[in-house]
């Protein structure tokens, strides 16, 4: 395995595990503040899909060379990820937690309603392309589109009363 490939794959794994820890902490705090979860039934499917995506990156990409252009685009996406996380602060989580408070409208949320979903769509394409795994990008883009179709419908329905205010 090339050093760049190992660093790239290691970064993705550490990043996702860190995000799960942050999400768990934030979810607990939001629930303690009176928030409630919607869409819990599809959450395990989403976690399985993302885990399979990472497994495919590792299993099929561990011996591939990193494409610098795709890596540069991936780095840009990470800057967007940081902007999203900072903008949401303690409200960022991997679950759909509804809190009876005004929606976040700062940062990228000032311009688009679902920047995190847009980011994930891009990452599911770009990360495999860093390792030349076109088929992984295609397969998981289709699976993610199906997941987002379910998830966004649940989220929109749950957030509708907060948008009306």
GIGINOR-V350052 format. One record per run of one state. SS is the DSSP state (alpha for helix, beta for strand, coil for the rest). FROM is the first residue (numbers start at 1). TO is the last residue. Records with the same first field share a line. If there is no record, write none. Layout:
SS: FROM-TO / FROM-TO
//
This chain:
coil: 1-2 / 33-35 / 39-39 / 62-67 / 92-95 / 99-106 / 111-114 / 131-133 / 164-165
alpha: 3-32 / 40-61 / 68-91 / 107-110 / 115-130 / 134-163
beta: 36-38 / 96-98
//
